Amino acid sequence: MLKLDLDKLPVYHHCGERQFFENEKHVNRYCAESVLILMRKGVLRFSEDGKEIELFPGEYYIQRTGLWQQGLKPCDLPNYFYIHFYGNFDENGQLPIKGNFNLDEVNDYIDKLLRLPPEEKGVEPTGLFYNILSKLSCSRKKPNSAEKVRNYIIENYDKPITLSELATLLFLSKNQTINIFKNAFGKTPYRYLSDLRLEKACELIISSNRPISEICYSVGFSDYSVFYKAFEKKYSVSPADYRALKTKSLDLSGKIITK
């Protein structure tokens, strides 16, 4: 697996911060530089040369130059800091393409970079960039409270999950659990779980001929009417019509044509 080579020092280009709107998608592009993304809030989704990427708060990711990036799915109000740079990638490099980081450890460097003139490309921004890379390479951050809840939901989405379970996981009250999670991901644990189950249902509706009622229960819904209403509200179409529309969009090779 390729990693960023820190022995051949990367060259800083420019930086900025980004806040998405409701249902906004990542841009489609080939980027001229590599891009380091430091996630602060929400969820960022895009594909990179056909591979789906999903980034959460406390995660970093390096988009490498020359790869085709597409925003195929709406994102969940992501807020992140980014740095464009030129770098070398090698299997023997030191910094993985993706990992966790401690926002508190890099916030000061981010603030200083954002206060510099946009055209500044001298020693100061380069030094701040290297400080951030150093913190990323040394980071061994454990999941925070919101990430613990998210990981639990992802691992158990097809089973019954209660707010009491999640609160017990963190040794917090139900309200504290909701507030911590919503502050990190922009939605309540219940909404996140429901959206995840609907996404999994969509995948099965498209990729299989299983009855939709069976799919409903297999992704964790206990009531078909609740599933049906939630599906229609999110996708503005019934599950059966969704399957029909997506089936018509298949090309001869079996891949979905995205327009």
C-alpha positions in Angstrom: 0.0 0.0 0.0 1.4 3.4 -1.0 2.3 5.9 1.7 3.5 9.5 1.7 7.3 9.6 1.6 8.4 12.1 4.3 12.1 11.6 3.5 11.5 13.5 0.2 9.9 16.5 1.8 6.5 17.4 0.3 6.1 20.9 -1.2 3.3 23.1 0.2 1.0 24.8 -2.3 -2.1 26.3 -0.6 -4.7 25.6 2.1 -8.2 26.4 3.1 -11.3 25.1 4.9 -14.6 23.8 3.5 -18.2 23.6 4.8 -20.7 21.6 2.7 -24.4 22.5 2.4 -27.3 20.0 3.0 -27.1 17.2 0.4 -24.1 18.7 -1.3 -21.8 16.3 -3.2 -18.0 16.3 -3.7 -16.9 17.8 -7.0 -15.9 15.6 -9.9 -12.2 16.2 -10.8 -8.7 15.3 -11.5 -6.7 17.4 -9.0 -3.4 18.9 -10.1 -2.0 18.5 -6.6 -2.3 16.0 -3.8 -4.8 17.1 -1.1 -4.5 16.4 2.6 -8.0 16.4 4.2 -8.4 16.8 8.0 -12.1 16.1 9.0 -13.6 18.1 11.8 -17.4 17.5 11.5 -19.9 15.6 9.4 -19.3 12.9 6.8 -17.5 13.4 3.5 -18.2 10.9 0.7 -16.6 10.5 -2.7 -15.2 7.9 -5.0 -11.6 7.7 -6.1 -10.9 5.8 -9.3 -14.1 3.8 -8.6 -13.3 3.1 -4.9 -15.8 4.6 -2.5 -14.3 6.7 0.4 -16.2 7.8 3.5 -14.5 10.1 6.0 -15.6 11.0 9.5 -14.5 13.5 12.2 -11.0 12.8 13.5 -9.9 11.1 10.3 -7.4 12.4 7.7 -7.1 11.3 4.1 -4.7 12.2 1.3 -6.2 12.5 -2.2 -3.4 11.8 -4.6 -2.9 13.7 -7.8 -4.0 12.1 -11.0 -6.9 10.0 -9.6 -10.5 10.6 -10.8 -12.7 11.8 -7.9 -16.4 11.8 -8.1 -19.2 12.9 -5.8 -21.8 10.2 -6.4 -23.6 10.4 -3.0 -24.7 13.4 -0.9 -22.4 14.2 2.0 -23.6 14.8 5.6 -22.6 18.4 6.2 -18.8 17.8 6.3 -16.5 20.5 7.7 -12.8 20.0 7.0 -9.4 21.7 6.6 -7.4 20.9 3.5 -3.8 21.4 2.2 -2.8 21.1 -1.4 0.7 19.9 -1.9 3.2 18.0 -4.1 4.6 14.8 -2.7 6.0 11.4 -3.4 4.2 8.2 -2.6 5.9 4.9 -2.1 5.3 1.5 -0.4 8.1 2.3 1.9 6.8 5.7 2.8 6.1 6.8 6.4 2.6 8.3 6.4 -0.4 6.1 5.4 -2.9 7.6 3.0 -5.7 7.4 5.7 -5.6 7.5 9.5 -6.8 9.1 12.7 -5.5 12.3 14.2 -6.0 14.4 17.3 -7.7 17.7 16.3 -6.5 19.5 19.4 -2.8 18.7 18.5 -3.1 20.4 15.0 -5.7 23.1 15.6 -3.1 25.8 16.4 -1.1 25.0 13.2 -4.4 25.1 11.2 -5.4 28.5 12.6 -2.0 30.0 11.9 -2.1 28.7 8.3 -5.6 30.2 7.7 -4.4 33.6 9.0 -1.6 33.8 6.4 -2.2 35.5 3.1 -3.6 33.0 0.5 -0.6 33.5 -1.8 2.0 32.9 1.0 4.3 30.1 0.0 7.5 30.8 2.0 9.1 29.1 5.0 6.3 29.8 7.5 3.4 27.9 5.8 5.8 25.1 4.8 7.0 24.8 8.4 3.4 24.7 9.7 2.5 22.1 7.1 5.5 19.9 8.3 4.3 20.3 11.9 0.9 18.9 10.9 2.5 16.0 9.0 4.7 15.2 12.1 1.6 15.1 14.3 -0.2 12.8 11.9 2.7 10.4 11.6 2.9 10.2 15.4 -0.8 10.1 16.1 -2.1 7.0 17.9 -5.5 8.5 18.8 -8.1 6.2 20.3 -11.7 6.7 19.1 -13.5 9.5 20.9 -17.0 9.1 22.3 -18.9 10.0 19.1 -16.7 7.6 17.1 -17.3 4.8 19.6 -21.0 5.2 19.1 -20.6 5.3 15.3 -18.4 2.2 15.2 -20.9 0.4 17.4 -23.8 1.4 15.0 -21.9 0.3 11.9 -21.0 -3.1 13.4 -24.5 -3.8 14.7 -26.8 -1.9 12.3 -28.7 -5.1 11.4 -29.6 -5.8 15.0 -31.9 -3.9 17.4 -30.1 -0.9 18.9 -31.5 1.3 21.7 -30.4 4.7 22.9 -29.9 3.2 26.3 -27.3 0.8 24.9 -25.4 3.6 23.3 -25.5 5.7 26.5 -24.3 2.8 28.5 -21.4 2.4 26.1 -20.2 5.9 27.0 -21.3 5.9 30.6 -23.3 9.1 29.8 -27.0 10.1 29.9 -29.1 9.7 26.8 -29.2 13.4 26.2 -25.5 13.7 26.5 -25.0 10.9 24.1 -27.3 12.5 21.5 -25.6 15.9 21.8 -22.1 14.5 21.5 -23.0 12.4 18.5 -25.0 15.2 16.8 -22.2 17.7 17.3 -19.7 15.4 15.6 -21.9 13.9 12.7 -24.7 16.5 12.2 -27.5 14.1 13.0 -28.8 12.0 16.0 -27.7 8.4 16.5 -31.3 7.3 15.5 -31.1 9.3 12.2 -27.6 8.0 11.5 -28.7 4.4 12.1 -31.8 4.8 10.0 -29.8 6.3 7.1 -27.2 3.6 7.3 -29.9 0.9 7.2 -31.5 2.6 4.2 -28.2 2.8 2.3 -27.6 -1.0 3.0 -31.1 -1.7 1.8 -30.4 0.3 -1.4 -27.3 -1.8 -2.1 -29.3 -5.1 -1.7 -32.2 -3.8 -3.7 -29.9 -3.1 -6.7 -27.6 -6.1 -6.3 -30.1 -8.9 -5.6 -33.5 -10.2 -6.5 -34.5 -10.7 -2.8 -38.0 -9.6 -1.9 -38.0 -6.1 -0.6 -39.8 -7.1 2.6 -37.0 -9.6 3.3 -34.3 -6.9 2.7 -36.2 -4.6 5.1 -35.8 -7.0 8.0 -32.2 -8.1 7.1 -30.9 -4.5 7.5 -32.4 -4.1 10.9 -35.9 -2.6 10.4 -38.5 -4.4 12.5 -41.5 -2.8 10.9 -42.1 -2.8 7.1 -44.3 0.3 7.1 -41.6 2.3 9.0 -39.0 1.2 6.5 -41.3 2.0 3.5 -42.1 5.5 4.8 -38.5 6.3 5.7 -37.3 5.0 2.2 -39.9 7.2 0.4 -39.0 10.2 2.4 -35.3 9.9 1.8 -35.3 8.9 -1.9 -38.6 10.3 -3.0 -39.6 7.0 -4.6 -40.9 3.6 -3.3 -38.4 0.7 -2.8 -40.0 -1.2 -5.7 -39.8 1.8 -8.1 -36.2 2.4 -6.9 -35.3 -1.1 -8.0 -37.0 -0.6 -11.4 -35.3 2.7 -12.1 -31.9 1.4 -11.1 -32.4 -1.7 -13.2 -33.1 0.4 -16.3 -29.9 2.3 -15.6 -27.7 -0.8 -15.9 -25.5 -1.1 -19.0 -24.6 -4.3 -20.6 -21.6 -4.8 -18.3 -23.8 -4.6 -15.3 -22.4 -1.3 -14.0 -24.7 1.5 -13.0 -24.5 4.4 -15.4 -24.2 7.7 -13.5 -25.6 10.8 -15.3 
